[in-house]
């Protein structure tokens, strides 16, 4: 069975504005390969990339120091971001993404949190605020 209509949504995360512009142009330029198929591509980047600058690097190092003193391991990871933190980081505000509670399966029926991580993350956030 071939569907009469189909649609897709693309969640594209980019490391910087230049990559976002390039990828958006490529996606918008897609054409149907079958002449009997009509393809409409629309949309745009809806948030800037999460660019790690000196302020973010310093904040990550501070968070790592606090975590290690608390007996926890914190690691830095770059995913391009998909949170509201992308907007503040793009404005030059040092921003840490993914400070939430430890868990897995985000946004699925299998999502869970590790309750033991709540006080640990609370302490990290509290110390980050108090240490300015």
Secondary structure, 3 states (H helix, E strand, C coil): CCCCCCCCCCCCCCCCHHHHHHHHHHHHCCCCCCCCCCCCCCCCCCCCCCCCCHHHHHHHHHHHHHHHHCCCCCCCCCCCCCCCHHHHHHCCCCCCCCCCCCEECCCCCCCEECCCHHHHHHHHHHHHHHHC
